[in-house]
Amino acid sequence: MDFSGLTAVVNPTTIVAAITTIAAVKMAPGVAKWGYNKVIGWFR
């Protein structure tokens, strides 16, 4: 099989951006909860 057409379309920048986006989406709830607790902690 010839994958030259597929590899020409998918460049490394796109792959890195996709992985970074997935990581950010996975981390967002934890970071938001941590930040919320920090801010609430300042007012206690």
N, C-alpha and C positions, 0 to 999 in steps of 0.2 A: 504493500500500500504506500502511496505517496502522500506524505503529510506536509509537503512544502507550502501548499496553499493555506493550510490551517496555521502553520507556524509563522507565516508571513503576516497574518491578520492579528495574531495575539502577540503583542510585544511585552517585554519585561515590565515596563512602566505600568501597564494595565493590570498585570498580575499583582504587582506590589500594591497598587491602589486598592484592588479588590480585597486583598488580605488585610490591609490596614483598616478598611471600612468594616470588614467582618469583626476584627478585633475590637474596634471602637464600639460597635453595637453590642458586643458581648460584655464589654467592661462598663458601659454607660450606667446600667442600674446600680451597680456596686459603688461607682464613683459618686453618683447622685445621692445615694443613701449616706455615704460617708460625709459628703459636703453638707447635706442637710443636718446631720447630727453635729457637725462642727459649728455651724451657724447657730443652731438651737443651744448648744453648749455655751456659747458666748453670752446668752441672755439669761442663763440660770444663775 
